[in-house]
């Protein structure tokens, strides 16, 4: 899948840091919700499912796809 470098870094940070509470985006950066939507949209054709899930104010990779997602960002 054609994730942008920024989307890859975002996904990689979610995979390595666990379920971070999302803080406001850095100045000039898209908000985390926009990055999550972009990643989910681009990867939907591959997985046929949403790969990043919201749990309150936490965004987590779907557990069943973690290993495959790691392969995408490496």
Steps between C-alpha positions, in 0.01 A plus 500: 500500500615852424516659844669838514816527712298689762232227507770232533659683796157541661417131458846398619465711814162343578651153459808570711351713776188299562181699542604858551253761608498730204623848566436794272698489178824691469465840332453452127439125532165338423302400808537136607138432405573601139809278488303209645224547241756514217675182619170317543383607155822398325524165677132407470555347156779280642327384820132545414464649846590799714850455643513795743228507763387774739453409866392825660788741443742216420578372155617140478596264220252215466667210684439249221697714250798613710757266346390581144505873578855469635599344169354797314695762696833315503 
